[in-house]
Amino acid sequence: MNKTTPRRKLAAILAADVVGFSKKMGENEDRTLHNLKACRAITDESIETYHGRVFGSAGDSVIAEFGSPVDAIVAAVEFQRNIRDRNDEVDPEDQMQFRVGLNIGDVIIEGDNLYGDGVNVAARLEPLAEPGGICVSGKFHDEVRRKLDLGFVSSGPQEMKNIEEPVHAFMVEIGSSSKMLEAFTVPTTAEASPTPQAAPVPESPTTTEAKVPAIAVLPFTNMGGDPEQEYFADGISEDIITNLSLWRTFPVISRNSSFTYRGQSHNLKQVAQELGARYIVEGSVRKGGNRVRITAQLIDTDEDHHLWSERWDRTLEDIFDVQDEVSEAIARRVAPSVTGHEQIRLTRKRPENLSAWEEYLQGLNCYYNERKRTDYEDPGLTQARQHWEKAIELDPTLSDAYAYLAILGSSELVQRITKDPEKTLDAILADGRKAETLNPENPLALLGITISYFFRGNHSAALDHALRAVQLNPSFALSFYWQGLVQVHLGEYQQGESSILKAFELSPADPELMHFLGLLYFACLGQEKYEEALDAIDKALLRHPDVGHHLGFRAAVLGHLERGSEAKAALDRYLSLRPNLKVRDDYRQIFVPNSALADPIIEGLVKAGWEPEE
C-alpha cells in the first residue's frame, strides 16, 4: 500500500489583520463591514497586482502566498500606503489599520490551502507589527534587504507559540518620510492629547532643511583584521561623537543610534534619512604595533557630495590629539560660525594612561552590547564594572569611567541585582561627585549625581542636575532621558513627554530604546492616555520580554483599561517574579520614593486583580 507523500513548496506568506476589529464590530457592525469591504478591495488589488494569491480569509484576516518575497513585501508596502491614504480622506470612525506579518518557508499543499510553519510563523509575526506596519522574519529579511530601498529595525529573537526555535523579527519602515522614531512612538491625536502643551512627534527627516542640520558619525571600520581591536575602532568613533556633541551649533546623533550600523554596508542617503541627519562621517582605523592610521570623510548626503577627507598617521601617544583634530576639522566644515568659546568647550580632559582608556572602551562595549537585562542577573554589568574599575586603577583621573560606574549603579538598582541598595546609592553619589570634581564640564558626571538624588526621592535636586547636564551638552540623548524621567516622577507629565521625544529625536535608533519607551509609558500614564501607555510598554517588552518592572507596568495599565482577563494574566506573571509584594508599601519601597507615579501604578495593579494586604 502506497503512502501519499504531501506536496510541498517554498512560498512567501503574507498574513494581515485589522487592528481593533472586534471593538469596531461591537460599536457599529454595518459601518465596520462596509469599511472592511473597501479596505479589502485595496489589499486584494495589491496582492493580485504583484502575483499573489489569497488562500485564507476569515472575518478581518487575510492570508496570501507569493512566489517571490520581493513581490510579497512590495504588495504589503503598497497596500499599507494606500490604506493610509484612504484613512486621510475619510472620517475617523471609518478609518482602518492593518498589521502585516511576512515569512518565507516550506509549506504543505492541500487543495487550495497551504499549511505548515511557513504559514504559522507569518501569522505569529502579524501581531508584532505596528498598526499600519509590517513585521518580517529573519529569513524573509535576508532575502529582500539588498533588493529594495527599505529600512528594517531589528526586534531580536521572538518566542512563538508552537514554533520550536525563536524567530528573529524585523520591523519594516514604510513611506518616503519614514523615520525610526515613528516605529516607537504613538501618534498624538486630538482625542488622546487635548491640551495644547502636549509635545508633538518630531517631524520627519524630509523637513530637516528648515532645521539646523544634524551630523551622524558611523562606527569606524577596523582595518587591522584583529577582532579584539574592534573596541579600539569603536572608541575612535565614540570620542569623535563626544567631542562634536560639545558644539552647540548643530545636533549630533547619539553614539547608540549611529552604532546600530556597525558592520553593515551602507546606503548613506538612506542611513541619513533613518537617523534624521544631513551629514555623515565615516572612516577607518588601522592599528599596528605602536602606530595607528585614521582616515575620515565628511559627506553631505543631500547633495551626495564629499565635503572633506583626510588621513592621519600617528604613534599611539598622539591618539588624543588626532581625535581632536578630526572633530575640529569636521565641526569647522559643518558649522563655520563656531566661535572661539565653543572651540574651548571642545577641549576636554583626556586620560593620561592609554591602557586605562582601552579598559574604559571595553567597559562601554560590555555595557551596551553584552547585557542580559533581566532581574537579578546581568553578566554584562559585571564585566563593564570590572573594566571601568581597572581603568580607574590605571588612571585615577578618568572622569568618564567614574560617571559610567554611577550610571551602571542605576541599572543594578532597577534590575534588583544589588544586595545592598543603600550602599549602591552611596556609591553612585560618590562616583558622580568624583567624576564632576575631575571634570566639572562633564554631563555624564552630572547624570551620576542626578541618579543618586532621584533614587533617594529628592527629585528637585535631581532635576537641577539633569537640567545642567542638558545645558552642558544639548545633543546628548541620555541627558534628556534623565530630565524627562525626573519630570514625570515629579508629576510634570507633559514636560516629561517633551523631554523623551527630544531624546527620541537625538537617538532614533538607540539600543536603549527599551528605557526610552518605559519613560514614554510614564508620561502617557500620568496623563491618563492609557492606550498610548500600553503601546509604549508593549514595544519595550517586545525588545526585552523578561524585564520584571516593565511587566508590572503592563499589568497596571491593563488594569486601568479594565481589560479583565488580560490584566489578570499580566499581573500573575508579574507577581510570579515579585512574590514578596504583599502590601502597598512593598511596591512603594521597590519604586522610586516620593514619586507621583506610585499611586497610579498601584491603583492599576489593584484594578488588574492585586489584593494587597491591609
C-alpha positions as CSV (number, residue, x, y, z in Angstrom):
1,M,0.0,0.0,0.0
2,N,1.5,3.3,-1.1
3,K,1.5,6.3,1.2
4,T,0.7,9.6,-0.3
5,T,3.6,12.0,0.2
6,P,2.5,15.5,1.0
7,R,3.2,18.0,-1.7
8,R,5.5,20.8,-0.5
9,K,6.9,24.0,-1.9
10,L,8.7,27.1,-0.8
11,A,6.5,30.2,-0.6
12,A,6.4,33.8,0.7
13,I,3.4,34.1,3.0
14,L,1.6,37.3,3.9
15,A,-0.7,37.4,7.0
16,A,-2.8,40.5,7.6
17,D,-5.4,41.5,10.2
18,V,-7.4,44.6,11.1
19,V,-6.4,46.4,14.3
20,G,-9.2,46.6,16.8
21,F,-11.8,44.9,14.5
22,S,-13.8,43.3,17.3
23,K,-14.2,46.6,19.0
24,K,-15.3,48.3,15.8
25,M,-17.9,45.5,15.2
26,G,-19.3,46.0,18.7
27,E,-19.8,49.7,18.0
28,N,-21.3,49.5,14.5
29,E,-21.5,46.3,12.6
30,D,-22.8,47.7,9.3
31,R,-20.4,50.5,9.1
32,T,-17.4,48.3,10.0
33,L,-18.3,45.7,7.4
34,H,-18.7,48.5,4.8
35,N,-15.2,49.8,5.6
36,L,-13.7,46.4,5.7
37,K,-15.0,45.7,2.2
38,A,-13.5,49.0,0.9
39,C,-10.1,48.1,2.5
40,R,-10.2,44.6,1.3
41,A,-10.6,45.9,-2.3
42,I,-7.3,47.8,-1.7
43,T,-5.4,44.9,-0.2
44,D,-6.6,42.3,-2.7
45,E,-5.8,44.6,-5.7
46,S,-2.2,44.9,-4.5
47,I,-1.9,41.2,-3.8
48,E,-3.2,40.4,-7.3
49,T,-1.0,43.0,-9.0
50,Y,2.2,41.5,-7.5
51,H,1.2,38.0,-8.4
52,G,-0.1,36.8,-5.1
53,R,-3.0,34.6,-4.2
54,V,-5.3,34.9,-1.2
55,F,-5.9,31.4,0.1
56,G,-7.3,32.2,3.5
57,S,-9.8,34.8,4.7
58,A,-11.8,34.7,7.9
59,G,-13.5,37.9,9.1
60,D,-10.9,40.6,9.0
61,S,-7.9,38.4,8.3
62,V,-6.1,37.8,5.0
63,I,-3.5,35.1,4.2
64,A,-1.9,35.1,0.8
65,E,1.0,33.4,-0.9
66,F,3.6,34.7,-3.3
67,G,6.2,33.1,-5.4
68,S,8.7,35.8,-4.6
69,P,9.4,37.5,-1.2
70,V,10.1,40.8,-3.1
71,D,6.6,40.7,-4.7
72,A,5.1,40.0,-1.2
73,I,6.7,42.9,0.6
74,V,6.1,45.3,-2.3
75,A,2.5,44.3,-2.3
76,A,2.3,44.8,1.5
77,V,4.0,48.2,1.4
78,E,1.8,49.4,-1.4
79,F,-1.5,48.4,0.2
80,Q,-0.4,49.8,3.6
81,R,0.4,53.1,2.0
82,N,-2.9,53.1,0.1
83,I,-4.8,52.2,3.2
84,R,-3.0,55.1,5.0
85,D,-4.0,57.5,2.1
86,R,-7.6,56.3,2.4
87,N,-7.6,57.0,6.1
88,D,-6.5,60.6,5.4
89,E,-9.6,61.1,3.3
90,V,-12.4,59.5,5.5
91,D,-13.9,60.2,8.9
92,P,-12.0,58.8,11.9
93,E,-14.9,56.3,12.5
94,D,-14.3,54.9,9.0
95,Q,-10.5,54.5,9.3
96,M,-8.9,51.1,9.5
97,Q,-5.4,49.9,10.0
98,F,-3.8,46.6,9.2
99,R,-0.9,44.7,10.8
100,V,1.1,42.5,8.4
101,G,3.4,39.6,9.0
102,L,5.7,38.2,6.3
103,N,7.6,35.0,6.2
104,I,9.3,32.7,3.7
105,G,9.3,29.0,4.3
106,D,8.3,25.4,3.4
107,V,4.6,24.8,3.2
108,I,2.3,21.8,2.6
109,I,-0.2,22.0,-0.3
110,E,-3.6,20.6,0.4
111,G,-6.1,21.6,-2.3
112,D,-6.2,25.4,-2.5
113,N,-4.9,25.7,1.1
114,L,-1.4,25.9,2.5
115,Y,-0.2,24.6,5.9
116,G,2.9,24.3,8.0
117,D,5.4,26.5,9.8
118,G,5.9,28.8,6.8
119,V,2.3,29.9,7.3
120,N,2.2,29.7,11.1
121,V,5.3,32.0,11.5
122,A,3.7,34.7,9.3
123,A,0.6,34.6,11.4
124,R,2.7,34.9,14.6
125,L,4.6,37.8,13.2
126,E,1.5,39.8,12.3
127,P,0.5,40.8,15.9
128,L,4.1,42.1,16.5
129,A,3.7,44.7,13.7
130,E,2.8,48.3,14.4
131,P,-0.7,49.4,13.4
132,G,-0.3,50.2,9.7
133,G,3.1,48.4,9.8
134,I,4.9,45.2,8.6
135,C,6.9,42.7,10.6
136,V,9.1,40.1,8.7
137,S,11.1,37.1,9.8
138,G,14.8,37.0,9.7
139,K,14.7,34.6,6.7
140,F,12.5,37.0,4.8
141,H,14.7,39.9,5.7
142,D,17.8,38.2,4.4
143,E,16.0,37.6,1.1
144,V,14.9,41.2,0.4
145,R,17.2,43.6,2.3
146,R,19.6,44.1,-0.5
147,K,17.0,44.2,-3.2
148,L,14.8,47.0,-2.1
149,D,15.3,50.5,-0.7
150,L,13.5,49.8,2.5
151,G,14.7,50.3,6.1
152,F,14.5,47.5,8.7
153,V,14.6,47.7,12.5
154,S,15.6,44.5,14.4
155,S,13.3,43.4,17.3
156,G,15.5,40.5,18.1
157,P,14.6,36.8,18.6
158,Q,10.9,36.2,19.4
159,E,9.4,33.1,21.1
160,M,6.3,31.9,19.2
161,K,3.6,29.5,20.2
162,N,4.1,26.0,18.7
163,I,7.3,27.2,16.9
164,E,10.3,25.2,18.2
165,E,13.0,27.9,17.7
166,P,12.8,31.6,18.3
167,V,12.2,33.7,15.2
168,H,14.2,36.8,14.6
169,A,11.8,39.6,13.8
170,F,12.3,42.9,11.8
171,M,10.0,45.9,11.5
172,V,9.8,47.5,8.1
173,E,9.9,51.2,7.7
174,I,7.2,52.3,5.4
175,G,6.9,55.6,3.4
176,S,9.3,58.1,1.9
177,S,9.2,60.2,5.0
178,S,9.8,57.3,7.4
179,K,11.9,57.9,10.5
180,M,12.9,55.3,13.1
181,L,11.1,57.3,15.8
182,E,7.8,56.5,14.1
183,A,8.4,52.8,14.9
184,F,8.5,53.6,18.6
185,T,6.2,56.5,19.4
186,V,2.5,56.8,19.4
187,P,1.0,59.5,17.1
188,T,-0.8,62.1,19.2
189,T,-4.5,62.6,18.2
190,A,-6.8,65.4,19.2
191,E,-8.7,63.0,21.4
192,A,-5.6,61.5,23.1
193,S,-3.9,64.8,23.7
194,P,-6.4,67.6,24.1
195,T,-4.0,70.0,25.8
196,P,-2.1,72.4,23.6
197,Q,1.0,71.9,25.7
198,A,1.4,68.3,24.7
199,A,4.6,67.7,22.8
200,P,4.2,66.8,19.1
201,V,6.0,63.9,17.5
202,P,9.1,65.2,15.8
203,E,8.8,65.9,12.1
204,S,10.2,63.5,9.5
205,P,13.7,63.9,8.1
206,T,12.2,65.4,4.9
207,T,11.7,68.7,6.8
208,T,15.3,68.9,8.0
209,E,16.1,71.7,5.6
210,A,14.2,74.0,7.9
211,K,16.2,72.9,10.9
212,V,19.8,73.1,12.0
213,P,21.4,70.2,10.1
214,A,22.4,67.2,12.2
215,I,25.5,65.1,11.9
216,A,26.0,61.4,12.5
217,V,29.3,59.6,13.0
218,L,29.1,56.0,11.9
219,P,31.4,53.4,13.6
220,F,34.8,53.5,12.0
221,T,35.9,50.3,10.3
222,N,38.6,48.2,12.0
223,M,41.1,47.5,9.1
224,G,43.6,45.7,11.3
225,G,41.9,42.3,10.9
226,D,42.1,41.6,14.6
227,P,38.5,41.2,16.1
228,E,39.9,42.1,19.5
229,Q,40.6,45.6,18.2
230,E,37.0,46.4,17.3
231,Y,36.7,48.2,20.6
232,F,39.6,50.4,19.6
233,A,37.9,51.5,16.4
234,D,34.7,52.0,18.2
235,G,36.5,54.2,20.7
236,I,37.8,56.5,18.0
237,S,34.2,57.0,16.7
238,E,32.9,57.3,20.3
239,D,35.4,60.1,21.1
240,I,34.7,62.0,17.9
241,I,31.0,61.9,18.7
242,T,31.7,63.1,22.3
243,N,33.8,66.0,21.0
244,L,31.4,67.0,18.4
245,S,28.5,66.8,20.9
246,L,30.0,69.7,22.8
247,W,29.4,72.0,19.9
248,R,26.1,73.9,20.3
249,T,25.9,74.9,16.7
250,F,24.3,71.7,15.4
251,P,22.8,68.5,16.9
252,V,24.8,65.3,16.9
253,I,23.1,61.9,16.6
254,S,24.0,59.8,19.6
255,R,26.5,57.0,19.7
256,N,23.9,54.4,20.3
257,S,21.9,55.1,17.2
258,S,24.9,55.5,14.9
259,F,26.5,52.3,16.2
260,T,23.5,50.2,15.1
261,Y,25.1,50.4,11.6
262,R,28.3,48.7,12.6
263,G,29.5,46.0,10.2
264,Q,26.8,46.8,7.6
265,S,27.2,48.0,4.0
266,H,25.5,51.4,3.9
267,N,23.3,53.3,1.6
268,L,24.4,56.6,3.1
269,K,21.4,58.6,1.9
270,Q,19.1,56.0,3.5
271,V,21.1,55.9,6.7
272,A,20.9,59.7,6.9
273,Q,17.1,59.6,6.4
274,E,16.7,57.0,9.1
275,L,18.8,58.9,11.6
276,G,17.4,62.3,10.8
277,A,20.9,63.6,9.8
278,R,22.2,65.5,6.7
279,Y,25.9,65.0,7.2
280,I,27.6,61.6,7.7
281,V,31.1,61.0,9.0
282,E,32.6,57.6,8.2
283,G,36.2,56.3,8.4
284,S,38.5,53.5,9.2
285,V,41.2,52.7,11.8
286,R,44.3,50.6,11.2
287,K,46.3,49.8,14.3
288,G,49.7,48.1,14.1
289,G,52.3,48.0,16.9
290,N,52.7,51.5,18.3
291,R,51.2,53.2,15.2
292,V,47.7,54.0,14.1
293,R,46.3,55.3,10.8
294,I,42.9,57.0,10.9
295,T,41.0,58.1,7.8
296,A,37.8,60.1,7.9
297,Q,35.5,61.7,5.4
298,L,32.5,64.0,5.7
299,I,29.6,63.5,3.2
300,D,26.7,65.9,2.6
301,T,24.0,63.2,1.8
302,D,21.5,65.7,0.5
303,E,23.9,66.5,-2.4
304,D,25.7,63.2,-2.4
305,H,28.9,65.2,-2.1
306,H,32.2,64.5,-0.3
307,L,33.0,67.8,1.5
308,W,36.2,66.7,3.2
309,S,38.5,63.8,3.7
310,E,41.9,63.3,5.4
311,R,44.3,60.7,6.8
312,W,46.4,60.8,9.9
313,D,49.4,58.5,10.6
314,R,50.5,58.8,14.2
315,T,52.0,57.0,17.1
316,L,49.6,55.9,19.8
317,E,50.9,58.6,22.2
318,D,49.3,61.2,19.9
319,I,45.9,59.4,19.6
320,F,44.0,62.0,21.6
321,D,45.4,64.9,19.5
322,V,44.4,63.1,16.4
323,Q,40.8,62.7,17.7
324,D,40.6,66.4,18.5
325,E,42.0,67.3,15.1
326,V,39.3,65.2,13.4
327,S,36.5,66.6,15.5
328,E,37.6,70.2,15.0
329,A,38.0,69.8,11.2
330,I,34.6,68.3,10.8
331,A,32.9,70.9,13.0
332,R,34.5,73.7,11.1
333,R,33.2,72.3,7.8
334,V,29.7,71.8,9.1
335,A,29.5,74.9,11.3
336,P,31.8,77.6,10.1
337,S,30.3,80.1,12.5
338,V,31.5,78.3,15.6
339,T,33.1,80.8,18.0
340,G,36.3,80.7,19.9
341,H,34.4,80.0,23.1
342,E,33.0,76.8,21.5
343,Q,36.5,75.8,20.5
344,I,37.4,76.0,24.1
345,R,34.4,73.8,25.1
346,L,35.6,71.2,22.6
347,T,38.8,70.7,24.5
348,R,38.2,68.1,27.2
349,K,40.4,66.4,29.8
350,R,42.0,63.3,28.4
351,P,43.0,60.2,30.2
352,E,46.7,60.2,31.0
353,N,47.1,56.4,30.6
354,L,46.4,54.7,27.2
355,S,45.8,51.3,28.8
356,A,43.2,52.9,31.1
357,W,41.5,54.4,28.1
358,E,41.3,51.0,26.4
359,E,39.8,49.4,29.6
360,Y,37.2,52.2,29.5
361,L,36.3,51.4,25.9
362,Q,36.0,47.7,26.7
363,G,33.6,48.6,29.5
364,L,31.4,50.6,27.1
365,N,31.3,47.5,24.8
366,C,30.1,45.3,27.7
367,Y,27.6,47.8,28.9
368,Y,26.0,48.4,25.6
369,N,26.5,45.1,23.8
370,E,26.8,42.2,26.4
371,R,23.8,42.9,28.6
372,K,21.2,40.3,29.6
373,R,18.8,42.9,31.2
374,T,16.8,40.6,33.4
375,D,16.0,40.8,37.1
376,Y,18.7,39.6,39.5
377,E,21.3,38.8,36.9
378,D,23.2,40.7,34.1
379,P,26.8,39.4,33.4
380,G,27.3,42.4,31.1
381,L,27.1,44.8,34.0
382,T,29.6,42.8,36.0
383,Q,32.1,42.8,33.1
384,A,31.6,46.5,32.5
385,R,32.2,47.3,36.1
386,Q,35.4,45.3,36.1
387,H,36.8,47.2,33.1
388,W,35.9,50.6,34.5
389,E,37.3,49.8,37.9
390,K,40.5,48.6,36.2
391,A,40.6,51.8,34.1
392,I,40.4,53.9,37.3
393,E,43.1,51.9,38.9
394,L,45.3,52.6,35.9
395,D,44.3,56.3,35.7
396,P,42.5,57.8,38.7
397,T,41.8,61.0,36.7
398,L,39.4,59.3,34.2
399,S,36.2,61.2,34.8
400,D,34.1,59.2,32.3
401,A,34.9,55.9,34.0
402,Y,33.6,57.2,37.4
403,A,30.5,58.6,35.6
404,Y,29.7,55.4,34.0
405,L,30.1,53.5,37.2
406,A,27.4,55.7,38.6
407,I,25.1,55.1,35.6
408,L,25.8,51.3,36.0
409,G,24.7,51.5,39.6
410,S,21.2,52.7,38.5
411,S,20.9,49.5,36.3
412,E,21.9,47.4,39.3
413,L,19.1,49.1,41.4
414,V,16.4,48.8,38.7
415,Q,17.3,45.2,37.9
416,R,17.4,44.3,41.6
417,I,21.0,43.0,41.2
418,T,22.4,44.8,44.2
419,K,22.2,43.1,47.6
420,D,22.5,46.4,49.4
421,P,20.6,49.3,47.8
422,E,21.7,51.9,50.3
423,K,25.3,51.0,49.7
424,T,24.8,51.2,46.0
425,L,23.2,54.6,46.3
426,D,26.1,55.9,48.3
427,A,28.5,54.6,45.7
428,I,26.5,56.2,42.9
429,L,26.8,59.6,44.5
430,A,30.4,59.2,45.3
431,D,31.3,58.1,41.7
432,G,29.2,61.0,40.3
433,R,30.8,63.6,42.5
434,K,34.3,62.2,41.8
435,A,33.6,62.5,38.1
436,E,32.4,66.1,38.5
437,T,35.4,67.0,40.5
438,L,37.7,65.6,37.8
439,N,35.8,67.4,35.1
440,P,33.1,70.0,36.1
441,E,32.0,70.3,32.4
442,N,31.2,66.6,32.1
443,P,27.5,66.0,31.6
444,L,27.9,62.3,32.4
445,A,29.2,63.3,35.8
446,L,26.1,65.4,36.4
447,L,23.9,62.4,35.4
448,G,25.6,60.3,38.1
449,I,24.6,62.8,40.7
450,T,21.1,63.1,39.2
451,I,20.7,59.3,39.6
452,S,21.7,59.4,43.2
453,Y,19.2,62.2,44.1
454,F,16.5,60.6,42.0
455,F,16.6,57.2,43.7
456,R,16.6,58.8,47.1
457,G,13.4,60.7,46.3
458,N,15.0,64.2,46.1
459,H,13.5,64.9,42.7
460,S,14.0,68.7,42.8
461,A,17.8,68.3,43.3
462,A,17.8,65.6,40.6
463,L,16.1,67.8,38.1
464,D,18.5,70.7,38.8
465,H,21.5,68.4,37.9
466,A,19.7,66.9,34.9
467,L,19.0,70.4,33.5
468,R,22.6,71.3,33.9
469,A,23.6,68.2,32.0
470,V,21.4,69.2,29.1
471,Q,22.9,72.7,29.2
472,L,26.4,71.3,29.0
473,N,25.6,69.0,26.1
474,P,22.3,69.7,24.2
475,S,23.0,66.8,21.8
476,F,23.2,64.1,24.5
477,A,20.1,62.0,24.4
478,L,20.8,60.5,27.8
479,S,20.6,63.9,29.4
480,F,17.1,64.5,28.0
481,Y,16.1,61.0,29.1
482,W,17.0,61.6,32.7
483,Q,15.5,65.1,32.6
484,G,12.2,63.6,31.4
485,L,12.4,60.7,33.9
486,V,12.7,63.1,36.8
487,Q,9.9,65.3,35.4
488,V,7.3,62.5,35.2
489,H,8.1,61.4,38.8
490,L,7.5,65.0,39.9
491,G,4.2,64.8,38.1
492,E,5.3,67.1,35.3
493,Y,4.0,64.7,32.7
494,Q,3.7,66.9,29.6
495,Q,7.2,68.3,30.2
496,G,8.5,64.8,30.6
497,E,6.8,63.8,27.4
498,S,8.5,66.7,25.6
499,S,11.9,65.6,27.0
500,I,11.6,62.0,26.0
501,L,10.5,63.0,22.5
502,K,13.7,65.1,22.3
503,A,15.7,62.0,23.3
504,F,14.0,60.0,20.6
505,E,14.9,62.8,18.1
506,L,18.6,62.8,19.0
507,S,18.8,59.0,19.1
508,P,16.1,57.5,16.9
509,A,17.8,54.0,16.7
510,D,19.1,53.8,20.2
511,P,19.6,50.2,21.6
512,E,18.4,51.6,25.0
513,L,15.0,52.4,23.5
514,M,13.5,50.0,26.0
515,H,14.2,52.6,28.7
516,F,13.0,55.5,26.4
517,L,9.8,53.6,25.8
518,G,9.4,53.0,29.5
519,L,9.6,56.7,30.1
520,L,7.1,57.4,27.3
521,Y,4.8,54.9,29.2
522,F,5.1,57.0,32.4
523,A,4.3,60.3,30.6
524,C,1.2,58.8,28.9
525,L,0.0,57.0,32.1
526,G,0.3,60.2,34.1
527,Q,-1.9,62.0,31.5
528,E,-4.4,59.0,31.6
529,K,-3.5,58.2,27.9
530,Y,-3.8,54.6,28.7
531,E,-3.9,53.1,25.2
532,E,-0.7,55.1,24.3
533,A,0.9,53.9,27.5
534,L,0.1,50.3,26.7
535,D,1.5,50.7,23.2
536,A,4.8,52.1,24.6
537,I,5.3,49.4,27.2
538,D,4.4,46.6,24.7
539,K,7.1,47.9,22.4
540,A,9.6,47.9,25.2
541,L,8.7,44.3,26.1
542,L,8.9,43.3,22.5
543,R,12.6,44.1,22.7
544,H,13.3,42.7,26.1
545,P,10.3,40.5,27.2
546,D,11.6,39.5,30.6
547,V,12.2,42.9,32.3
548,G,10.3,42.5,35.6
549,H,9.3,46.1,36.3
550,H,8.0,46.5,32.8
551,L,5.8,43.5,33.2
552,G,4.3,45.2,36.3
553,F,3.8,48.5,34.3
554,R,1.9,46.5,31.7
555,A,-0.3,44.9,34.2
556,A,-1.1,48.3,35.8
557,V,-2.2,49.9,32.5
558,L,-4.3,46.9,31.5
559,G,-6.0,47.3,34.9
560,H,-6.7,51.0,34.1
561,L,-8.1,49.9,30.8
562,E,-10.3,47.4,32.6
563,R,-9.2,44.6,30.3
564,G,-10.2,41.9,32.9
565,S,-8.6,38.5,32.0
566,E,-5.7,40.0,30.1
567,A,-4.9,42.3,33.0
568,K,-5.1,39.4,35.5
569,A,-2.8,37.2,33.3
570,A,-0.2,40.1,33.1
571,L,-0.5,40.6,36.9
572,D,0.0,36.9,37.6
573,R,3.2,36.8,35.5
574,Y,4.5,39.9,37.3
575,L,3.7,38.6,40.8
576,S,5.5,35.3,40.0
577,L,8.7,37.4,39.7
578,R,7.9,39.5,42.8
579,P,6.4,37.1,45.3
580,N,7.3,39.4,48.2
581,L,4.9,42.1,47.0
582,K,2.3,41.8,49.8
583,V,1.2,45.4,50.8
584,R,1.1,48.7,49.0
585,D,4.2,50.0,50.8
586,D,6.1,47.0,49.4
587,Y,5.6,48.4,46.0
588,R,6.5,51.9,47.1
589,Q,9.7,50.6,48.6
590,I,10.8,49.0,45.3
591,F,9.6,52.0,43.3
592,V,11.2,55.4,43.4
593,P,10.5,57.3,46.7
594,N,8.1,60.3,46.6
595,S,7.1,59.5,43.0
596,A,3.9,61.0,41.7
597,L,3.5,57.7,39.7
598,A,3.5,55.2,42.5
599,D,-0.2,55.6,43.4
600,P,-1.5,55.4,39.7
601,I,0.5,52.3,39.1
602,I,-0.6,50.7,42.4
603,E,-4.2,51.6,41.6
604,G,-3.7,49.9,38.2
605,L,-2.3,46.8,39.8
606,V,-5.3,46.7,42.1
607,K,-7.7,47.1,39.2
608,A,-5.8,44.2,37.5
609,G,-6.7,42.0,40.5
610,W,-3.9,42.5,43.0
611,E,-5.2,42.2,46.5
612,P,-2.7,43.9,48.8
613,E,-2.9,43.0,52.5
614,E,-4.1,45.8,54.8
